[in-house]
Amino acid sequence: MCLVSIRSCLRYQSMLRFDMLEQGKEADEMKSYDELAREQKVRESSFLSDVGELTDLEADLGQRRDEILFKITTEMEDTKNALNQVEQLGQRLRKYLDRLRNIYHTLSK
């Protein structure tokens, strides 16, 4: 029975040592406040950089939108002017056709 208790004590002692070693490793692995603060600043600056890029992208998209709207407006005006010219040409051609008919009727009598 003495051997069993000695073995148990040795096992318990080795388990305590292992546990203490693990706690020491965890303590070594833990970062200082300054390290954590530096890492946080890096993350924040990266985030702010991304936000800045998004803001620039939004401004670029707004400018591009304005350019496209201007081009569409210009194209609409050009199309309207071309349509007016076609209508005027149609009216002139009708008048010319009427004159030709009148001349034809006059000459054919």
ABEGO torsion letter per residue (X at the ends): XAAAAAAAAAAAAAAAAAAAAAAAAAAAABBBAAAAAAAAAAAAAAAAAAAAAAAAAAAAAAAAAAAAAAAAAAAAAAAAAAAAAAAAAAAAAAAAAAAAAAAAAAAAX
